[in-house]
Amino acid sequence: MRTPMITPEGLEKLKAELEHLWRVERPETTKNVEWAASLGDRSENADYHYNKKRLREIDRRLLYLRKCIDNFKVVHYDPYQEGKVMFGAWVEIENDTGLRKRLRIVGYEEIIGAKDYISIDSPMAQALLKKQVGDEVIVKTPASQFKWRINKIDYQQ
């Protein structure tokens, strides 16, 4: 199950993507479809088929983004979060072998293309939530379980 939460920065990125798709990519692709259709026989016209497919992809993403943006709950930083791992936190963790990771707990739509972001719904995030610096957590996954210690919690990048 996905939790429909997003950071203010994540919402701005989605809005920017929506705007770019609507104002730039969709008009360009529509022009390409019209140009390719004007060439005549569409049955073997690769440009026409490619651009029609791209137009459908853009329209699906636009529909999805409009729905998401309306349904997401934007979670703003609040001082009561200080000292605890909550949504939007940057958390530095370390395991027994000395491996350190710095992660940010965000909504599912924000993790795409971000290597150091994890979804609030992930086993790691679920184990870390509401913990404090110095706490040890056990992260249970279908494959195994892992022990991590929280070294630092920050709400600024």
C-alpha positions in Angstrom: 0.0 0.0 0.0 1.3 3.4 -0.9 1.0 6.4 1.5 0.0 9.5 -0.4 2.4 11.9 1.3 4.9 14.2 -0.4 7.4 16.9 0.7 6.9 20.5 -0.5 10.0 20.1 -2.8 8.6 16.9 -4.2 5.3 18.6 -5.0 7.1 21.4 -6.8 9.0 18.9 -8.9 5.8 17.2 -9.9 4.1 20.5 -10.8 7.2 21.5 -12.9 7.0 18.1 -14.7 3.3 18.6 -15.4 3.9 22.1 -16.7 6.8 20.9 -18.9 4.8 18.0 -20.4 1.7 20.2 -21.0 3.4 23.3 -22.3 6.5 21.9 -24.1 6.5 18.2 -24.8 2.8 17.6 -25.7 2.6 20.5 -28.3 5.9 19.4 -29.9 4.7 15.8 -30.1 1.4 16.9 -31.5 3.1 18.8 -34.2 5.3 15.8 -35.0 2.1 13.6 -35.3 0.5 16.1 -37.6 3.6 16.4 -39.8 4.0 12.6 -40.0 0.3 12.2 -40.8 0.7 14.7 -43.7 3.2 12.4 -45.4 0.4 10.1 -46.5 0.3 6.4 -45.8 0.3 5.9 -42.1 0.5 2.1 -42.0 4.2 2.0 -42.5 5.1 5.5 -41.2 7.5 4.9 -38.3 7.5 8.6 -37.3 3.7 8.7 -37.1 3.5 5.5 -35.0 6.4 6.6 -32.7 4.9 10.0 -32.1 1.4 8.7 -31.5 2.8 6.3 -29.0 4.7 9.1 -27.3 1.6 11.3 -27.2 -0.3 8.5 -25.4 2.5 8.2 -22.9 2.5 11.9 -22.3 -1.3 11.9 -21.9 -1.2 9.0 -19.4 1.5 10.8 -17.3 -0.4 14.1 -17.4 -3.5 12.3 -16.1 -1.5 10.5 -13.4 0.2 13.7 -12.3 -3.0 15.7 -12.1 -4.6 13.0 -10.0 -1.5 12.6 -7.8 -1.1 16.3 -7.2 -4.7 16.6 -6.1 -4.5 13.5 -3.8 -1.1 14.0 -2.1 -0.9 15.3 1.4 2.0 17.8 1.6 3.9 17.3 4.8 5.7 20.4 5.9 8.5 20.5 8.5 7.3 21.1 12.0 9.6 21.8 15.0 8.0 18.9 17.0 9.8 16.5 14.6 13.2 17.6 15.9 15.1 14.7 17.4 12.9 12.0 15.9 12.9 10.3 12.5 9.8 11.5 10.8 8.6 12.0 7.2 11.1 14.3 5.3 14.0 13.5 7.6 17.6 13.0 6.5 18.9 10.1 8.5 22.5 8.9 8.8 22.7 5.2 9.8 25.5 2.8 10.3 25.7 -1.0 10.6 28.1 -3.2 12.6 30.6 -3.4 9.8 30.9 0.4 9.7 28.9 0.9 6.5 27.2 4.3 6.6 24.3 5.5 4.6 22.5 8.8 4.5 18.8 8.5 3.5 15.8 10.8 3.2 12.3 9.4 4.0 9.9 10.7 1.4 6.8 9.7 -0.6 6.8 7.0 -3.2 6.7 9.4 -6.1 9.8 11.2 -5.0 12.2 8.2 -5.0 12.3 8.0 -8.8 15.8 8.9 -9.9 17.0 9.7 -6.4 19.5 7.2 -5.0 19.5 8.5 -1.5 15.7 8.7 -1.0 13.6 5.9 0.4 9.8 5.5 0.4 7.9 6.0 3.7 6.4 2.6 2.9 9.8 0.8 2.7 10.8 -1.7 5.4 13.8 0.6 6.2 11.7 3.7 6.7 9.1 1.8 8.7 11.8 0.6 11.1 13.4 4.1 11.4 10.2 6.1 12.1 9.9 7.7 15.5 13.4 6.6 16.5 16.1 8.9 17.9 19.8 9.3 17.6 21.6 6.4 19.2 18.7 4.0 18.7 19.3 0.7 17.0 16.7 -0.7 14.6 16.2 -4.0 13.0 15.1 -3.9 9.4 13.2 -7.0 8.4 13.0 -7.8 4.7 11.8 -11.0 3.0 15.4 -12.1 2.5 16.8 -11.3 5.9 17.0 -8.8 8.7 19.6 -6.1 9.3 20.7 -4.1 12.3 21.4 -0.3 11.9 22.3 2.4 14.4 21.0 6.0 14.0 23.9 8.5 14.0 22.2 11.7 12.9 18.8 13.1 12.1 18.5 16.3 10.1 15.6 18.1 8.4 17.9 20.3 6.2 19.8 19.1 3.2 
